[in-house]
Amino acid sequence: VQHLQPLGVGGGNSGSASAPSALLLSAQLANRSTRTYSKTHYQHAELALHWLQAPLAPAQWVLGSQYSHLRYGGQAWLSEWQLSAQRQRQWGPCRASAGAQWAQRQWHSSPELDGHYQGAILSLDCTPAASAPRTWGLQLRWGHDQPQHSRRPGGRATRTELRAHASTGWGPWQLSAIGHYQIQRDQQGYSPLLDTGRPRHTQRHALELQASRPLPWWGAASTPASAPASPTTDTRPGQLHWFIGLQYSQQRSNIAAFAVRQHGIHTGLRWLH
């Protein structure tokens, strides 16, 4: 669930009275239950809140916080806090931003894995033409994951991530793609039992493709999916969309135990109000 709430009228950095600040709230809940093996049951909850100083202004600050909690096998497994601050500025048809992120991760069942992450964020999001439904963007993250305990396997880890996304309209369809590439290098050996204690290096790449369209028998069927309105001015009635997506990811490592490949297909309904 996502909700965008304007917070009134303010001048922002544009000197105009038409640039109110806003709060973006998002929540996610997942549950898995297996009849044959209860130890693989899990519940995952995630709550995020972002403050946008002036979404319609040429420049703004964006401050964010996020909390997630995972229960696995009926026990508390993982809790994580994240804080971020970014400065955004309009750059032609694009919006560029730079900022920093901090995260604290707590493993309830394995406290020796606890650590905190701190790093930098650079991103670029572009809409070539206001009347066209095409968008694309890039995001680069770099930082260090510091252990809280000296006995954590691998010690300090350096992580570099590159994410790209693009979307376009095609008649009533909305098509999107997300690509992700990550490199992580541990400073110390992971375990003397794995490849004689070599430091772990991993490379992970993932791709997600999704197609969605409004259901013509529900909501504002006359509004094309290729003409989304601004979330601060959209007065259309709610509409139900159907979506289907493909996911693929692969992780390679110099230690074979950390190599993994996944693929899947998912489909569902999305309500836009």
C-alpha positions as CSV (number, residue, x, y, z in Angstrom):
1,V,0.0,0.0,0.0
2,Q,1.3,3.5,-0.9
3,H,-0.2,6.9,0.0
4,L,0.9,10.4,-1.0
5,Q,-0.3,13.2,1.3
6,P,0.3,16.8,0.5
7,L,1.1,19.0,3.5
8,G,-0.3,22.4,2.4
9,V,1.2,25.2,0.4
10,G,4.8,26.4,0.6
11,G,7.2,28.4,-1.5
12,G,9.9,25.7,-1.8
13,N,13.0,26.7,-3.7
14,S,11.0,28.0,-6.7
15,G,9.6,31.1,-4.9
16,S,6.1,29.9,-5.9
17,A,3.2,29.2,-3.7
18,S,2.3,26.1,-5.8
19,A,5.0,23.8,-4.3
20,P,3.6,22.1,-1.2
21,S,5.6,19.5,0.7
22,A,4.3,15.9,1.0
23,L,4.6,12.7,2.9
24,L,4.9,9.4,1.1
25,L,3.8,6.4,3.2
26,S,4.2,2.8,2.1
27,A,3.5,-0.5,3.9
28,Q,4.1,-4.1,2.9
29,L,3.1,-7.4,4.5
30,A,3.9,-10.9,3.4
31,N,3.1,-14.3,4.9
32,R,4.1,-17.8,3.9
33,S,2.7,-21.0,5.4
34,T,3.7,-24.6,4.6
35,R,1.6,-27.5,5.7
36,T,4.4,-30.0,5.6
37,Y,7.2,-28.1,7.3
38,S,6.2,-25.4,9.8
39,K,9.9,-24.3,10.3
40,T,9.8,-22.5,7.0
41,H,6.8,-20.3,7.9
42,Y,7.6,-16.6,7.8
43,Q,6.0,-13.2,8.2
44,H,7.6,-10.1,6.8
45,A,6.4,-6.5,7.5
46,E,7.9,-3.3,6.1
47,L,6.9,0.3,6.8
48,A,8.5,3.4,5.1
49,L,8.0,7.1,5.4
50,H,9.5,9.8,3.2
51,W,9.2,13.6,3.4
52,L,9.4,15.5,0.1
53,Q,10.2,19.2,0.7
54,A,8.6,20.5,-2.6
55,P,7.9,17.8,-5.3
56,L,6.9,20.5,-7.9
57,A,9.9,22.8,-7.2
58,P,13.1,22.6,-9.3
59,A,15.1,21.6,-6.1
60,Q,14.1,19.9,-2.9
61,W,15.3,17.7,0.0
62,V,13.9,14.2,0.5
63,L,14.3,12.6,3.9
64,G,13.3,8.9,4.5
65,S,13.1,6.3,7.2
66,Q,12.2,2.6,6.9
67,Y,11.7,-0.3,9.3
68,S,11.4,-4.0,8.4
69,H,10.9,-7.1,10.6
70,L,11.1,-10.7,9.7
71,R,9.8,-13.7,11.7
72,Y,10.9,-17.1,10.5
73,G,9.8,-20.5,11.9
74,G,7.7,-18.7,14.6
75,Q,10.7,-16.7,16.0
76,A,11.9,-13.2,15.5
77,W,14.7,-13.4,12.8
78,L,15.7,-10.0,11.5
79,S,15.0,-6.3,12.2
80,E,16.4,-3.5,10.2
81,W,16.2,0.3,10.4
82,Q,17.1,2.6,7.5
83,L,17.6,6.4,7.3
84,S,18.4,8.4,4.1
85,A,18.8,12.0,3.0
86,Q,18.9,13.2,-0.6
87,R,19.1,16.5,-2.4
88,Q,17.2,16.6,-5.7
89,R,17.5,19.1,-8.5
90,Q,15.8,19.4,-11.9
91,W,18.2,19.0,-14.8
92,G,16.4,19.5,-18.1
93,P,13.9,16.7,-18.4
94,C,15.6,14.8,-15.6
95,R,15.8,15.0,-11.9
96,A,19.2,14.3,-10.4
97,S,19.9,13.6,-6.8
98,A,22.7,12.8,-4.4
99,G,22.6,11.8,-0.8
100,A,23.6,9.3,1.9
101,Q,22.0,6.2,3.5
102,W,22.5,4.5,6.9
103,A,21.1,1.2,8.0
104,Q,21.2,-0.9,11.2
105,R,20.6,-4.6,10.9
106,Q,19.9,-6.9,13.9
107,W,19.8,-10.7,13.7
108,H,17.9,-11.9,16.7
109,S,19.0,-15.6,16.4
110,S,22.6,-14.9,15.3
111,P,23.8,-11.6,16.9
112,E,27.3,-12.1,15.6
113,L,26.0,-11.1,12.2
114,D,24.8,-7.7,13.4
115,G,26.1,-4.7,11.5
116,H,25.4,-1.3,10.1
117,Y,25.7,0.1,6.6
118,Q,26.7,3.6,5.5
119,G,27.0,4.7,1.9
120,A,26.3,7.3,-0.8
121,I,23.5,7.4,-3.4
122,L,23.6,9.0,-6.9
123,S,20.5,8.8,-9.1
124,L,18.9,10.2,-12.3
125,D,15.2,10.0,-13.2
126,C,14.1,11.3,-16.6
127,T,10.8,11.9,-18.4
128,P,11.8,13.0,-21.9
129,A,8.4,14.7,-22.7
130,A,5.6,15.7,-20.3
131,S,3.0,14.3,-22.7
132,A,4.7,11.0,-23.2
133,P,4.5,8.0,-20.8
134,R,8.1,7.1,-21.2
135,T,10.5,7.3,-18.2
136,W,13.9,5.9,-17.4
137,G,16.4,6.2,-14.6
138,L,19.7,5.1,-13.1
139,Q,20.8,4.8,-9.5
140,L,24.3,4.1,-8.1
141,R,25.0,3.1,-4.5
142,W,28.4,2.6,-2.8
143,G,29.1,1.9,0.8
144,H,30.5,-0.2,3.6
145,D,28.8,-2.8,5.8
146,Q,30.5,-2.6,9.2
147,P,30.2,-5.6,11.6
148,Q,29.4,-4.9,15.2
149,H,31.3,-8.0,16.3
150,S,34.8,-9.0,15.3
151,R,33.7,-12.6,14.9
152,R,31.3,-11.9,12.0
153,P,32.2,-14.0,9.0
154,G,33.9,-11.9,6.3
155,G,34.3,-8.8,8.4
156,R,33.7,-5.5,6.7
157,A,32.1,-5.7,3.3
158,T,32.3,-3.2,0.5
159,R,29.2,-3.0,-1.7
160,T,28.6,-1.4,-5.1
161,E,25.2,-1.4,-6.7
162,L,23.8,-0.2,-10.1
163,R,20.1,-0.1,-10.8
164,A,18.3,0.9,-14.0
165,H,14.6,1.2,-14.8
166,A,12.5,2.1,-17.8
167,S,8.8,2.2,-18.5
168,T,6.6,3.1,-21.5
169,G,3.0,3.0,-22.6
170,W,1.7,0.8,-25.4
171,G,-2.0,1.4,-26.0
172,P,-3.8,0.4,-22.8
173,W,-0.6,-1.5,-21.6
174,Q,2.1,-0.1,-19.3
175,L,5.4,-1.9,-19.8
176,S,8.3,-1.6,-17.4
177,A,11.8,-3.2,-16.8
178,I,14.2,-3.1,-13.8
179,G,17.8,-4.2,-13.9
180,H,20.1,-4.6,-10.9
181,Y,23.8,-5.4,-10.6
182,Q,25.7,-5.7,-7.4
183,I,29.3,-6.4,-6.4
184,Q,30.3,-7.2,-2.8
185,R,33.8,-7.9,-1.4
186,D,34.5,-9.1,2.1
187,Q,37.6,-7.8,3.8
188,Q,38.4,-11.0,5.7
189,G,38.0,-14.7,5.1
190,Y,34.5,-16.0,5.5
191,S,35.2,-19.4,7.0
192,P,38.3,-21.8,7.2
193,L,35.8,-24.5,6.1
194,L,35.0,-22.8,2.8
195,D,37.8,-22.7,0.2
196,T,40.5,-22.5,3.0
197,G,39.2,-19.3,4.4
198,R,39.4,-17.1,1.3
199,P,37.6,-13.7,1.4
200,R,34.2,-13.9,-0.3
201,H,33.5,-12.0,-3.5
202,T,30.0,-12.1,-5.0
203,Q,28.4,-10.6,-8.2
204,R,24.7,-10.5,-8.5
205,H,22.5,-9.4,-11.4
206,A,18.7,-9.4,-11.6
207,L,16.1,-8.5,-14.2
208,E,12.4,-7.9,-13.8
209,L,9.9,-7.3,-16.6
210,Q,6.3,-6.3,-16.0
211,A,3.2,-5.5,-18.0
212,S,0.0,-4.1,-16.6
213,R,-3.3,-2.7,-17.9
214,P,-6.6,-1.3,-16.5
215,L,-9.5,-3.7,-16.4
216,P,-12.1,-2.2,-18.8
217,W,-15.0,-3.4,-16.7
218,W,-13.9,-1.7,-13.5
219,G,-13.3,2.0,-12.7
220,A,-12.4,4.8,-15.2
221,A,-12.1,2.7,-18.3
222,S,-12.0,5.8,-20.5
223,T,-8.7,7.0,-19.0
224,P,-5.8,5.5,-21.0
225,A,-3.0,3.9,-19.0
226,S,-0.5,5.9,-21.1
227,A,-1.5,9.3,-19.6
228,P,-0.9,9.2,-15.8
229,A,-1.6,12.4,-13.9
230,S,0.5,14.0,-11.2
231,P,-0.2,12.3,-7.8
232,T,-0.8,15.8,-6.4
233,T,-3.5,16.8,-8.9
234,D,-5.0,13.5,-10.0
235,T,-8.8,13.6,-9.5
236,R,-9.7,10.4,-11.4
237,P,-11.8,7.8,-9.7
238,G,-10.1,4.6,-8.5
239,Q,-9.2,2.0,-11.1
240,L,-8.3,-1.7,-10.9
241,H,-5.2,-2.9,-12.9
242,W,-4.0,-6.4,-13.7
243,F,-0.3,-7.0,-13.9
244,I,2.0,-9.9,-14.8
245,G,5.8,-10.0,-14.3
246,L,8.9,-12.2,-14.9
247,Q,11.8,-12.2,-12.6
248,Y,15.3,-13.6,-13.0
249,S,18.4,-13.3,-10.8
250,Q,21.8,-15.0,-10.6
251,Q,24.6,-14.7,-8.0
252,R,28.1,-15.8,-8.7
253,S,30.9,-16.2,-6.2
254,N,34.4,-17.3,-5.8
255,I,33.1,-19.6,-3.1
256,A,30.7,-22.1,-4.7
257,A,28.4,-22.3,-1.7
258,F,27.2,-18.7,-2.4
259,A,26.3,-19.2,-6.0
260,V,22.5,-19.2,-6.6
261,R,20.0,-18.8,-9.5
262,Q,16.3,-17.9,-9.3
263,H,13.5,-17.3,-11.7
264,G,9.8,-16.9,-11.4
265,I,6.5,-15.5,-12.7
266,H,4.0,-13.5,-10.6
267,T,0.6,-11.9,-11.4
268,G,-2.0,-10.0,-9.4
269,L,-4.3,-7.0,-9.1
270,R,-3.3,-3.4,-8.3
271,W,-5.8,-0.7,-7.2
272,L,-5.0,2.9,-8.1
273,H,-7.0,5.6,-6.4
